[in-house]
Amino acid sequence: MSRIRGKDTGPELVVRKFLFAQGFRYRVNYAKLPGKPDIVLPKYKTVIFVHGCFWHGHRNCKYFVLPKTRPQWWKSKIEGTRARDKRSSSLIKKMGWRVLTVYECQLRPPKKELTLRKLLSCLSSDLTD
C-alpha cells in the first residue's frame, strides 16, 4: 500500500486540467482545510474531492469489490475511510464551504464528459449568484 499515491492521481489530473482549461484557478491538497481536499477553489469557496472507487468504497460501483483475502480487515479499513470522508465534508460545510465529490468511475469515457459538464455548471452557478 506504500506505493498507492495520495495525490496527483490520474482522475485528479483529469479534473485539474479541465478546470484550468476553463479558466479556473485552484489550490491543490490544501492542508488548511479538514481532510486536505484534492482541489480547492478559494474564489468560489468550493472544494472538490476526487475519490478512487475502491479506496473510498463507492457504493453500487463495479470498480469497488471487497477483496476475498482478509475481507474483515478491508471492510473496516474502507468503512474508516468513509467515516473520515463524511467527517471532513461536514466540517468543511460548517466552515461555509461547498463540497463536491467526484469518483473515479465518473471520469471514465462513457460518463466523463457529463461529469465534467456537471462540475462546470456547479461552479458556473456561483458566477451568477
C-alpha positions in Angstrom: 0.0 0.0 0.0 3.0 2.3 0.3 3.0 2.6 -3.5 -0.5 3.9 -3.7 -0.3 7.6 -4.5 -2.4 10.0 -2.4 -2.0 13.0 -4.8 -1.6 13.7 -8.5 -3.6 10.6 -9.4 -4.9 10.1 -12.9 -8.5 11.1 -12.1 -7.4 14.1 -10.1 -5.3 15.3 -13.1 -8.2 15.0 -15.5 -10.3 17.3 -13.3 -7.5 19.7 -12.7 -6.6 20.0 -16.4 -10.3 20.5 -17.3 -10.7 23.2 -14.6 -7.6 25.0 -15.7 -8.6 24.9 -19.3 -11.9 26.5 -18.4 -10.1 29.4 -16.6 -10.5 28.3 -13.0 -7.5 28.7 -10.7 -7.2 26.4 -7.7 -5.0 25.2 -4.8 -4.0 21.5 -4.6 -4.1 19.4 -1.5 -4.8 22.4 0.7 -3.8 21.4 4.3 -5.5 24.3 6.0 -8.9 22.6 5.5 -10.0 19.3 7.1 -9.4 16.3 5.0 -6.8 18.1 2.9 -9.1 18.4 -0.2 -7.7 17.5 -3.6 -8.8 20.7 -5.3 -9.7 24.0 -3.5 -11.2 26.9 -5.4 -11.0 29.7 -2.8 -12.7 32.3 -5.0 -15.8 30.2 -5.2 -15.4 28.8 -1.6 -15.7 25.3 -3.1 -13.6 22.1 -2.5 -13.5 19.1 -4.8 -12.6 15.7 -3.5 -11.6 13.2 -6.2 -12.1 9.7 -4.8 -10.9 6.3 -6.0 -13.9 3.9 -6.1 -12.0 1.1 -4.3 -10.3 3.1 -1.6 -13.4 5.2 -0.7 -15.9 2.3 -1.0 -18.1 3.8 -3.8 -21.4 2.1 -3.3 -23.1 0.3 -6.2 -19.9 0.7 -8.4 -18.5 -2.1 -10.4 -15.0 -0.9 -9.6 -15.5 -1.5 -5.8 -15.2 -5.1 -5.0 -14.2 -6.2 -1.5 -11.1 -8.4 -1.7 -11.5 -12.1 -0.9 -8.4 -12.2 1.3 -8.8 -10.6 4.7 -12.3 -9.3 4.0 -13.0 -8.2 7.6 -9.8 -6.1 7.6 -10.6 -4.4 4.3 -14.2 -3.8 5.3 -13.1 -2.0 8.5 -10.4 0.0 6.6 -12.9 1.2 3.9 -15.6 2.0 6.5 -13.0 4.0 8.4 -12.2 5.9 5.1 -15.9 6.6 4.5 -16.3 7.9 8.1 -13.3 10.1 7.7 -14.7 11.4 4.4 -18.0 12.2 6.0 -16.4 13.9 9.0 -14.2 16.0 6.7 -17.1 17.1 4.5 -19.3 18.1 7.4 -16.5 20.1 9.0 -15.8 21.9 5.7 -19.5 22.6 5.2 -19.7 24.1 8.7 -16.9 26.4 7.7 -19.2 27.8 4.9 -17.6 26.0 2.0 -19.3 23.9 -0.6 -18.1 20.3 -1.1 -18.2 18.4 -4.4 -17.2 14.8 -4.7 -16.2 13.1 -7.9 -15.5 9.4 -8.1 -13.0 7.7 -10.4 -15.7 5.8 -12.3 -17.4 9.1 -13.2 -14.3 10.1 -15.1 -14.2 7.1 -17.4 -15.1 7.6 -21.0 -18.9 6.9 -21.0 -19.5 9.4 -18.1 -16.5 11.7 -18.3 -18.0 14.5 -20.4 -21.2 14.5 -18.5 -19.4 14.6 -15.1 -17.1 17.5 -16.2 -20.1 19.5 -17.6 -22.0 19.0 -14.3 -18.9 20.1 -12.4 -18.6 23.2 -14.6 -22.3 24.0 -14.2 -22.0 23.8 -10.4 -19.1 26.2 -10.4 -20.7 28.5 -13.0 -23.8 28.8 -10.8 -21.6 30.6 -8.4 -20.7 33.2 -11.0 -24.3 34.2 -11.4 -25.1 34.4 -7.7 
